[in-house]
Amino acid sequence: MSSLALFASSQTQADSLNKLAGDFWSWRAEYAPFTGDDVNRMQRPGGSRDWSRASIDRRGNDLEQFESRWKKIDPSSWPIAKQVDYKLIGSALSRVRWELDVNPRWKRDPNFYTEQTLTALAEALTVPAPFDEARSREILTRIENIPSILQQGAENLENPPAPFATVAINNLDGIRERLRRMASSLVASKTLNADKLKSACEHAADALEKFQQQLKEKLPNLPQQTALGRDAYVWFLRNVALMPFMPEELLAMGRQEWNRAVAFESFEKNRNKDLPPLKIADNIDNWIRDAAGKELSIRKFLQERGILTVPDWIQHYTLRPTPEYLRALGFTENDDFTSASRLKENCIRYVPEPSEKLGYFWRATAMDPRSITVHEGIPGHYFQLCLSWKHEDPIRRHYYDSGANEGIGFYAEEMMLQAGLFDDSPPTREIIYNFMRLRALRVEVDVKLALGEFTLEQAAKYLQEKVPMDEQTARQEAIAFSTGPGQAITYQIGKLQIIKFLADARMQQGNKFNLRAFHDFVWKNGNVPIALQRWEYLGLAKDLP
């Protein structure tokens, strides 16, 4: 074949990938399940959702067609950057296969249906008020959709593990009163008729209480085993996360980092033993003001130290009091990272009133907002997502898995500590090292839950004692890891991958290595698994799964 014909064939293949990607992302936005993962959100078309068995079968058929189109494309002659795009779409398709067949929560986890109903509703409410007519209509649609989704869920579930059912039962306690409080507080923020909203919430409460009662009746006869199993877990690592590790390697990496975190926290505590402890913000207004000022100082720090480019168009990571309608409902992370179409709006993290009773992460935020800002805001998730949403490559603009994002967020914490951001507050450094303990333990808990070496209760107790952290947060973490295996490892393993990536770049480029340029590449491509980023940036394919 002539060189011209080869070029034409390659171009046709590239066009096929771009067309496949466009078709897939449009389909994915319509059918992707809602999730409690605060980063894994996407812009979706409005309207009702269908989780009937017939609808799930149709999705399986659609996926087979997407997979067939993907396999027919030969990227071997393409530049590495375009081959990365090809693997990215393959990973995104594998994520759907994971959801439908490998870890089919739709038939083994009742919490999946609270996510498709209550988490979906809460997610619509995180975008700040006032709500225009279109948003109010979507909120009402999601409430009215609850009974049909729960009926479908009751038909789909096949002997779910008893621990999963117990979690769902407990999460639905008091749901009618919570929906009533939500509706009451929404009246001033929406354009819908108050009676219509009230009626929809009552019907939703009927369905949710019925779903809860059905689970209670089945509970004595449900199996106790929650583990997905080694084969499924390895499949996830290889095909979805694109991580080149086996479970035993992950455990060894996590233990090594646990030892390091405990040692460094001990050094820091000894260094600071004569210093007064940090105090929790005395009121919410001062907390919000403190966070705003420190967010500006972080942006300046990044620029002046040559760590990362901060474009002027990036808006701000801000705190706001939690509205009553969100506080009443719960069921999602309390933040709004904006979206590709809302880049001119500030990111918002809703916070509770400060008190000594705050949980693990809220307490740290109320003592020094920077401890969370560097992970969630700038230079963390919000900043990284905005850069990715502006990527010139449309395939990379679409978020599909939080693995790389959480690795970058966790990497940012210690990177900013080592760069000197917290030199003015030694006790904040203790917080960062304690965060490191938690993320290292998450690896062990995630792997052992998936392999059946931990029960949910054992995992929660382990986190509570070893971090240490409050009982409620520990249990919430264990529940999330048990029902969604593979997500909790992403913080620690992603961070370690980035550190290796940086070391390889430094050694390959020598004196030409530029930290800002390196970080600018990583953050811009932050939706892309780290192994693929390393391949593209350095041409090193050794660690590809």
N, C-alpha and C positions, 0 to 999 in steps of 0.2 A: 504494500500500500504506500502511495506517495506521501511525502510529508504534509502536503496540502490536505489530502484525504484524511490523514491521521488527525490533523488539527480540526477539520470539520467534524469528524466523529467525536473527538474529545469535547468540542463545543456543544454538540448535540446532547452528549451525556450530561454536561454541566447544566444545560437548560432543563434537562429532565429532572435533575436534582432540585433545582430552584422551583420548578413547578410542583414537584412532590412536596417540598417543604411548605410552600404556600398553601397547598390543599390540606396538608396535615395540620398545620397550625390553626387554620380556620375551623377544621373539624374538632381539634383538641379543645379549642376555646368553648365550643358548644357542649362537649361531652365529658371533659375532665371532671373527676369528682372534687368536691370541696374538701379541704383538709385543714387541720389545726395548725399546720406549719405556717408560721407568720410570713416567711419569705416566699413560699410557693403559692403565689396568687397571680392571677392573670385577668386581663380584661375579657369579659364574656358578653355574648349577646343576652338580652333580657329574655324573660319568658319562663315557662314551667320546665321542670326536669322530670325525666322518666327513668325509673330504675326497675321496670318490669323485666321479667326473664326474656321476653321477646325483644325488648330494647337492648338488653345486654348481648343477646345473640347477634343482633344487627351490628353492634359495635365490634364484636369478634370478626364478623365477615368483613367489615370495613378495614379492620386492622390487617387481615390477611391480604387484602388488596394493596394496602400501603407497603407491607413487607415485601410482596412480590415485585412491586415497582422498584423498591430500594435495592433488592438483590440483583435486578437486571442491569443496574448501573455499574460500570467498571471505572473506578477512580484512579487506577494504578498509574496512569500517565499524567495525572494532574499535579500541580504544585502542592506542597505540603498543606498550605493554608486551606486549600479547597478539599483535600483529603480529610482534614480535620472536620470540615463542615459535613462531609459524608458520614463520618463516624458519629458526629453529634446527632444527626437525624436517626442513625441506627440506635443510639442510646435512648433517644426519645421514644422510638417505637417499642423498644424493650421495656421502657417504663410502663407503657400501656399493657403489654403482655404480662408484666409483673402484676399489675392491678387486676387484670381479668382472670388470669389462670394460675400464676405461680404463688401469689399471695392474695387470693380472692376474698378480700375483706367483705365484699358484698354478700358472701354466703357464709362467712365464719365469724363476723364481728358486729354485734349490735351497735357498737359505737360508730360504725360507719354511717348508720342512718341518722344518728343525732348530728353527725357532721353535715350530711346532705340536707338537713332541715334547719337545726338551730345555729350551727356554725355558718351556714350559708346566709342566714338572716343576720347574724351578728356582723359578718363581713360587709354586708351592704350598709350596715349602720356605722362602720368605722370611718367612712368618708364623712367629713364634718358637715353639720347642719349649717344653714337651712337646706331642706330638701325640696327640690323643684318637683313639678308634676310628674316627670318621667321617673325620677328616683322614688318618689312616693308610690307610684304605680308598681315599680319593681319590688319594693318592700312588701306591699300588699300581696303581690303575686307569690312571693316566697313564703309568706305566712299561709296563704290559701293552698299552696302546694304540699304542705306538711302532711295532711291526712293521707293523700294518695301515695306519697313516698313511703310512709310508715307501713301502709297496707302491703305495698310491694316488698318492703323489707321483711315483714312477717312471713311472706310466702317464700322469699329467697333463702332465709337463714336455715342452715342445716346443722343442727347440733353444735351451736357455737360453744367455745370453751366457757366453762362456768365463771372463771375470773373475769372474762370480758363482759359477760352478762351482768355480773355483780357491779362492775364499774358503771355500765349503762344505767342500771337500776338506781344506783346512788346518785348519778348525775341528774336524773330526772326528778328527784325529790323536790317537792314544792314548785313544780314547773307551772302550774296554773297561776299561782300568785305572782310568780316572776314575770309571766307574760302579761298579766294585768298591770303590773307596775311599769313594765316597758311601754305598753300601749298608752297608759295614762300620761307618762312623761313625753311621749311622742306627739301628743295632740298639738302642742304649740310649735312643733318643728316640721309639720307636714301639710300637704294640701288635700289629704284624703278626708272623707267623711268619718267623724269619730265613731258613729254607730257601726259603720262597715268594718272599721278596724277592730272594734271591740268584738263583733260577731266572728270575724275571722280568727281572732286570738282564742276565743272560747272553743271553736271547732278544732283548732290546732291543739289546745290543751286536752280536749276529749281524746284525740288520737294519741297524743303522747302518753297520757295516763293509761290508755288501753295497751299501748306497746309495752309500757313498764310492767303492767299487770301480767301480760302474756309471758314476759321474761321471768317474772317471779314464779309463775306456775310451772314453768319448764326447768327452773334452776336445779331442783334436787336430782334430776336425771341427766344433767349435762356433764360432759367430760371435763376433767381438770387440766388436761394437757394443753398448753398454749403455744409451745415451741413450733416454729415453722419447719425446722430441720436444717441440717448442714447443706444438703444439696441445693435447696432453694436459696439459702443464704449465699452460697458461693456463686450461684447463678446471678444473683443480684450484683455482687461485687464485680463480676466479669462483664456483664451485659448492660447494666444500668449505670452503676457508679463509675465504671471503667477504672477500677482500682486494681493494681497488679499484685494483690496480696491474698493470702489464705487466712482463714480465721485465727490460726495459731500465730501467724506473724502479727496480726492486729493485736492480739493479746500481749505479745512480747513488747510491741511498740507502746501500748498503753501502760504497761507496768513500768517500763523504763521512764516514761514521762511522769508517771505518778511519783516515782522515787525522786526525780529531779524537782518536781513541784513542791513536794514536802520539804526537801532540803533547802530550797531557795526561800520558801516561806519561813522556815526556821531561822535562816540567816537574817531575814528582814525583821522578824519579830524580836530577835535578840538585839539587833541594831537599834530598834525603836522602843526598847523596853522602858525607857524613862520618859517617853513622849506621851502626851494625853491622847486618848482615843478620839476618833472622828465623832462628830455629833450629827444626829439626824436633823434635817431641816425643820425649823420651828413652825413653819406654816407653808401651805401649798404655793402661795404667791411668791414667797422668797425662794422656794425650790425652783419654780419655773424661771424666775429672774436669774438665779445662779446658773442654771443650765444654759440659758441663752447667751450669757456672757462667756461661759466656758466653751461653748460651741464656736464662737468667734475666735477665741484664743487658739483652739485646735486648728482651725483653718489657717491662721497666721503661722502657727508652729510648722505645719506641713510645708508651707511655701518657703518660709525663711530657712528651714533646715535642709531644703532640697530633697525632701522625702517623697513627695507626690504632688503633681500638678492639680490645682484646685480651680477649675474654670469659673468665671464670674457668673455663668448662667445657672450653676447649681444653687438651688434654694437652701433652706435651712431645716435642720432637725430640731423640732420644738416639742415642748411638753405642754399639755393642757389637762385641766381637771377632767376626770372621767364623767361623761354625761350619765344621768340616772338610767336612761334606757339601755346603755351598755352594761352598767354595773348590775342592773336587774337581770339581764339575760345571761351574760358570761359567754362561754363556749367559743372564744377565739382569743388570740393574742390582741392586746390593746394598742395596736399601732396601725397607721396608714402610711405606707411607703410611697404613696401616689402611684403613678403608672406612666406608660409611654405617652399617653395623651394629656397628662397633667403635670408636665415637667416645670410649669411656672408656679406650682403650688408648693407650700412648705410640707415637709413630712411631719406627722404628728404622732407622738406617743402619749396615750392617755394615762394619767397617773392617779393613784388614790390619795387620800389625805395622809400626810406623814404621821407616823406613830411608831412606838416601840414594838408594836405587834406586826409590823410589816414582814412579809416573807423574805426569803433569801435574796433574790435579785432586787426587789423593790427597796429593801433596806440598804443595799449597796448603792443604789441610784440616789436614794435620799441623803446619803452621807457625802458622796461626791459624784455628781452626774456624769463626769468624764469616764468613770469606770464602765458605764454602759454605752455612752455616746460613741466611743471609739469602736464598739462592736456593732451597734444597731444603727448609728447615724453616720457620723463623719470621723474617720475615713471608712466606716463599716458598710452595712447593708444598703442604707439609703443612697449614700454617695456612689457605691459600686453599681447598684441597679440603675441609677440615672445615667451613668456613663455607658452601661451596656445597652440601655434603651435608645441611645443615640448612635449606636454602632452603624457604620456604613454598610456592613454585611447584614442583610435582613434575616438570614438564618440565625445569627447570633443575638438578635434583639429579643428573641422569644425565650423567656425563662421556662425551664422544663424540669429542673431538679435542684434542690438546695445544697447539694454536696460541696461544690466549689465555693458557693457563697458563704456557707458557714465556716469553711476552712479559712477564707480570707478574713472574715469577721474575727475569728479567734486569733489568727496570725497578727492582725492589727493590734490586739490588746498588748501582747508582749513586745511587738515591734515598737509601739509607742512608749512603753515602759523603758526599753533599752535606749531609745532615742532621747529620753530625758523629760518626757511630758509630765511625769509625776514626781519629779525631783523636789517640787515645792510641797509635797504632801506624802511623807513616808508611809503613813498608815494606808493610803490608797494603794501603794505598791503591795501591801499585804493582801488587799482585796484581789488584786490581779493575780497574785500567786495562788490564792485560794480558788479563784476561778479555774486556774490551771489544774488544780487537784480534781475539781469536778469533771472537767472535760476529759481528763485521763481516765477517771473512773467510768465515764459514760461508755468508753470503748469496751471495758470488761463487762459491764452490765448488758450492753447491746448484744455482744457476741454470745454471752452465756444464756441470755433469755432466748435468743434465736435457736441455740443448740440444745436447749432443754436443761442446762446446768443450773439455772436459777428459776425459781418461781417469781411471780410478780411481787409477792409479799417479801420474799428474800431480797429481791433487787431494791425495793423501796427502803428496807431496813439497812441494807448495805450502804446506800447513798446517804441516808440520814446519819449514820455513825461515822462514815469515813470522810465526808467532805469537811466538816459536818454541816448539815442544813436542817431546816425545820421539817417536821413530819409531813405536812401538807405538800410542800414543794417536792419533797423526795417521792411521795406517792404519785404526784402528777407526772414527774419525770419517768418513773418506772412504767406507768400506764402507757405513756406515749411511745416508749421504746418497745414495749411488748406488742402493741398493736401495729406499730410501723417499723419493723426491723430494718436496720441499715442506715437510718437517719442519724442516730446519736453518735456514730463513729466519725461523722463527717467533720466535726469541729477539730478533733485532735489529729486525725489522719490527714485531713486536708492541710492543716498547718504544717505537719511534718513534710508533706509533699512540697509545699511552697519553700520551706527552708532548704530542702535538697535542691530544688530548682534554682534557688538563689545561689547556693554554693557552686553548683555546676556552671551557672552563668558567670560567676566571679572567676572561676578557674579557667574557663574557656576564653573569656574576654580580657583577662588580666587587668592592666592599668586602664584599659578602655571601658571597663565596666562602670556603668552609671546607675546608681540606686534609683534615682527619680525615673529614668527611662524604663528600668526594669519594672518598678511598681506601676507606672502608667500603662504598660502592656498588660500586666496581671489584672489590674482593676478594670480596664476597658473590656477585657475578655473574660470577666469574672463569672459569666454563666457557663463557661467552658470547663470541663473537668481538667484538673491540674496536669495530668499525664499528657493530655492533648496540647495544652499550652506549652509544656516543656518541649514536646516534639516540634511544634511550630517555631518556637523562639530559638532553639538551639540545634534543631535537626537531630535530636537524640530520640531514637525509637525504642531503646532498650527496655524502658519501664512501661511500655504499652501492654495492656492486658491481652 
